[in-house]
């Protein structure tokens, strides 16, 4: 297993999302206000300037992508490069949307955060296929990684400042969550939990900001099963992709690093890939 650097660095890489129909990876540079499309067959990385902080992206069943911009959600059509804004969800100028993804039933979950990263001003929202939006967890500090167990009975969620991964009982038919408990709590030396994905066996893969790694963790007790070191202290998110869903794509950031750290870790902000024997769960599309 060898970690490959795939792109040039960006400021705050996040939101990797494998698009099975296109066999490409969409990802974002939040502070660069850009949506990226990495095509592994051509080893090319295309990007679009969306003109606002872009938190995350997900496939849309009827075509195109669902995108979370600074204050709300909308539809992006890669073929034309056009964006259509839907309703504003967060009118507070002190917050912005961050990480999110779709659940197995096609609902889009996405959370917000305080731009200053100082107060608990954030909320985790759930948008149904009819575009109705509900607040599901509030308040939170920095809404981050999400994942669902392969049997669709559990949802995992990260509010980064807590250093914890929470697990909820999840009802796939209604999208309801309840019975929150803590599965993982990182120590100070391990950094902060950021983005997350789940493999076909139900294990969690956690990007550790200020931890220079992605760890595979047991869903029963949270213990580390394996660790993938990265050349980027601010490792931010991960997802499975490739024809067999055995390629782990990892985003990273330059944000928050000193000049000396950037000199020591020049690949910070790059998109990486490592080929594994483990198979991931598929990326779910928004059911509209």
Residue pairs with C-beta under 8 A, 6 or more apart in sequence:
1 228
1 274
1 275
1 276
2 274
2 275
3 228
3 229
3 230
3 231
3 250
3 272
3 273
3 274
4 272
4 273
4 274
5 267
5 270
5 271
5 272
6 38
6 40
6 43
6 45
6 249
6 270
6 271
6 272
6 273
7 36
7 38
7 45
7 270
7 271
8 45
8 270
9 254
9 266
9 267
9 268
9 269
9 270
10 29
10 32
10 34
10 36
10 253
10 254
10 269
10 270
11 29
11 30
11 31
11 32
11 253
11 254
11 255
11 269
12 29
12 30
12 31
12 32
12 236
12 253
12 254
12 255
12 269
13 27
13 28
13 29
13 236
13 237
13 251
13 252
13 253
13 269
13 270
13 271
14 27
14 28
14 29
14 30
14 55
14 56
14 98
14 99
14 195
14 236
14 237
14 251
14 253
15 26
15 27
15 28
15 30
15 54
15 55
15 56
15 57
15 99
15 100
15 195
15 237
15 251
16 25
16 26
16 27
16 195
16 237
16 238
16 239
16 241
16 249
16 250
16 251
16 271
17 25
17 26
17 27
17 56
17 57
17 58
17 59
17 101
17 239
17 283
18 24
18 25
18 239
18 240
18 241
18 242
18 245
18 249
18 282
18 283
19 25
19 26
19 59
19 283
20 59
20 282
20 283
21 59
23 39
23 40
23 41
23 243
24 37
24 38
24 39
24 40
25 37
25 38
25 40
25 239
25 241
25 249
25 271
26 35
26 36
26 37
26 38
26 57
26 65
27 36
27 38
27 57
27 249
27 251
27 271
28 34
28 35
28 36
28 54
28 55
28 56
28 57
29 36
29 47
29 54
30 53
30 54
30 55
30 98
31 53
31 255
33 49
33 50
33 51
33 52
33 53
33 54
34 47
34 48
34 49
34 50
34 54
35 47
35 48
35 50
35 54
35 57
35 65
35 67
35 76
36 45
36 46
36 47
36 271
37 45
37 46
37 47
37 78
38 44
38 45
38 249
38 271
39 45
39 46
40 241
40 242
40 247
40 273
45 271
48 76
48 78
48 81
50 67
50 69
50 76
50 83
52 69
52 70
52 71
53 69
53 70
53 96
53 97
54 67
54 68
54 69
54 70
55 68
55 69
55 70
55 96
55 97
55 98
55 99
55 100
55 110
56 67
56 68
56 97
56 98
56 99
56 100
56 101
56 110
57 65
57 66
57 67
57 68
57 76
58 65
58 66
58 100
58 101
58 102
58 108
58 283
58 284
58 285
58 286
59 65
59 66
59 102
59 283
59 285
59 286
60 66
60 75
60 285
60 286
60 288
61 106
61 285
61 286
61 287
61 288
62 288
63 77
64 75
64 76
64 77
64 78
64 79
65 75
65 76
65 77
65 78
66 73
66 74
66 75
66 76
66 102
66 108
66 286
66 288
67 73
67 74
67 75
67 76
67 83
68 97
68 98
68 100
68 110
69 83
69 85
69 97
70 90
70 96
70 97
71 88
71 89
71 90
71 91
71 96
71 97
72 85
72 86
72 87
72 88
72 89
72 90
72 97
73 86
73 87
73 89
73 97
73 108
73 110
73 127
73 131
73 133
74 83
74 84
74 85
74 86
75 83
75 84
75 86
76 82
76 83
76 84
77 83
77 84
86 131
87 131
87 133
89 97
89 112
89 125
89 133
90 96
90 97
90 112
90 123
92 121
94 114
94 115
94 116
94 121
95 112
95 113
95 114
95 115
95 121
95 122
96 112
96 113
96 115
97 110
97 111
97 112
97 113
98 110
98 111
98 112
98 113
98 122
98 142
98 143
98 144
99 110
99 111
99 143
99 144
99 145
99 146
99 194
99 195
99 237
100 108
100 109
100 110
100 111
100 143
100 146
101 108
101 109
101 110
101 146
101 283
101 284
102 108
102 109
102 283
102 284
102 285
102 286
102 287
103 109
103 148
103 155
103 170
103 172
103 175
103 284
104 148
104 152
104 172
104 284
105 172
105 173
105 175
105 284
105 287
106 129
106 284
106 285
106 286
106 287
106 288
107 126
107 127
107 128
107 129
107 175
107 286
107 287
108 126
108 127
108 286
109 124
109 125
109 126
109 127
109 136
109 146
110 124
110 125
110 127
110 143
111 122
111 123
111 124
111 125
111 137
111 140
111 143
111 144
112 121
112 122
112 123
112 125
112 143
113 121
113 122
113 140
113 141
113 142
113 143
114 120
114 121
114 122
114 141
114 142
117 141
117 142
117 161
119 141
120 139
120 140
120 141
121 139
122 138
122 139
122 140
122 141
122 142
122 143
122 159
123 135
123 136
123 137
123 138
123 139
123 140
123 143
124 135
124 136
124 137
124 138
124 140
124 143
124 157
125 133
125 134
125 135
125 136
126 133
126 134
126 136
126 175
127 133
127 134
127 286
128 134
128 175
129 286
129 287
129 288
130 288
131 288
136 177
137 143
137 157
137 159
137 177
140 159
141 159
141 160
141 161
141 162
142 159
142 160
142 161
143 158
143 159
144 158
144 159
144 160
144 193
144 194
144 195
144 196
145 156
145 157
145 158
145 165
145 193
145 194
145 195
145 196
145 197
145 206
145 207
145 237
146 155
146 156
146 157
146 158
146 196
147 155
147 156
147 196
147 197
147 198
147 204
148 154
148 155
148 156
148 170
148 198
148 281
149 155
149 156
149 170
149 198
149 202
149 219
150 198
150 200
150 201
150 202
150 281
151 202
152 170
152 172
153 169
153 170
153 172
154 167
154 168
154 169
154 170
154 219
155 167
155 168
155 170
155 177
156 165
156 166
156 167
156 168
156 183
156 196
156 198
156 204
157 165
157 166
157 167
157 168
158 164
158 165
158 166
158 193
158 194
158 196
159 166
160 192
160 193
160 194
160 209
161 192
162 185
163 185
163 186
163 187
163 188
163 190
163 192
163 193
164 182
164 183
164 184
164 185
164 186
164 193
165 182
165 183
165 184
165 193
165 196
165 204
165 206
165 217
165 222
166 180
166 181
166 182
166 183
167 180
167 181
167 182
167 183
167 219
168 177
168 178
168 179
168 180
169 177
169 178
169 179
170 176
170 177
171 177
183 204
183 219
183 221
183 222
184 193
184 204
184 206
184 217
184 222
186 192
186 193
186 208
186 211
190 208
190 211
191 208
191 209
191 210
191 211
191 212
192 208
192 209
192 210
192 211
193 206
193 207
193 208
193 209
194 206
194 207
194 208
194 209
194 235
194 236
194 237
195 206
195 207
195 236
195 237
195 238
195 239
195 251
196 204
196 205
196 206
196 207
196 237
196 238
197 204
197 205
197 238
197 239
197 240
197 280
197 281
198 204
198 205
198 219
198 280
198 281
199 205
199 216
199 240
199 278
199 279
199 280
199 281
200 245
200 278
200 279
200 280
200 281
201 278
202 219
203 216
203 217
203 218
203 219
203 225
203 278
204 216
204 217
204 219
204 222
205 214
205 215
205 216
205 217
205 238
205 240
205 248
205 280
206 214
206 215
206 216
206 217
206 238
207 214
207 235
207 236
207 237
207 238
207 250
207 251
208 214
208 215
208 235
209 234
209 235
209 236
209 253
210 233
210 234
211 233
211 235
212 229
212 230
212 231
212 232
212 233
212 235
213 227
213 228
213 229
213 230
213 235
214 227
214 228
214 230
214 235
214 238
214 248
214 250
215 224
215 225
215 226
215 227
215 228
216 224
216 225
216 226
216 227
216 228
216 278
217 223
217 224
217 225
218 225
228 248
228 250
228 274
230 250
230 252
230 272
231 265
231 267
231 268
232 252
232 253
232 265
232 267
232 268
232 269
232 270
232 272
233 257
233 261
233 265
233 268
234 252
234 253
234 254
234 255
234 256
234 257
234 268
235 250
235 251
235 252
236 251
236 252
236 253
237 250
237 251
238 248
238 249
238 250
238 251
239 248
239 249
239 280
239 283
240 246
240 247
240 248
240 249
240 279
240 280
240 281
241 247
241 248
241 249
241 280
241 283
242 275
244 279
245 279
245 280
245 281
245 282
246 275
246 276
246 277
246 278
246 279
246 280
247 273
247 274
247 275
247 276
248 273
248 274
248 275
248 276
248 278
248 280
249 271
249 272
249 273
250 271
250 272
250 273
250 274
251 271
251 272
252 267
252 268
252 269
252 270
252 271
252 272
253 268
253 269
254 262
254 268
254 269
257 265
257 268
261 268
262 268
